[in-house]
Amino acid sequence: MKPVIVGITGNEKEIPAMSGITYDAVPRSLSEAVKTAGGVPIILPLGTPDLAPAYIAMIDKLVLSGGQHVDPHYYGEEKLVDSEDYSPERDEFELALIREALKQKKPIFAVCRGMQLLNVALGGSLHQETKGHLQDKLLGTHHQIDVVPNTKFSSLLQSGLKINSIHSQSIKELAPGLTLTARDPRDGTIEAYEGIIGSPVIGLQWHPEFLLEDGHHSRLFQYLVHSM
């Protein structure tokens, strides 16, 4: 059988800090999750928008990974949060990847920042600050989710599942064509959505790649590789 090629968007990290040496970076757990599910991961390093058609033509599915805030000018707002955690180059490049993936009808699996960016690309907006959703450590869980019945997502994960929470922005207005599939029962924050925008898309506000040992989250990557 032809291998399923999954492109994962890369971030940039200066390693070690203040060394002047920049590396293309993706959490190893994300690429390993794709491999364990039977896919072949390829890291897509940050580039210019003109590269998007070639990158998307090379892959079968696109994973938008986590990272920086999304610049609010893309959804018609000024910055309300004083932070250096923005990357205009990454926004521009990944928005081009999204447009090209939709054009070429390639499925999109979006995680944390990726979920927010995809929502913005499709016409939605974000809360620039969401309190109570930034856990102290990267590992471990933070709160439960309520899953909407009779959605594709509800066949993968169930209400009461504990997830991590490593974000300070969240979805305000859900984009047209997307269906809400999970919320935080504490404050109603949108934690997952799904849709068919030419091809399937799924967005997760948490990082499932950090929770594979619980025996539940691997289903998401099986769905990505074999069913989307």
Disulfide bonds with the S-S distance in Angstrom:
none
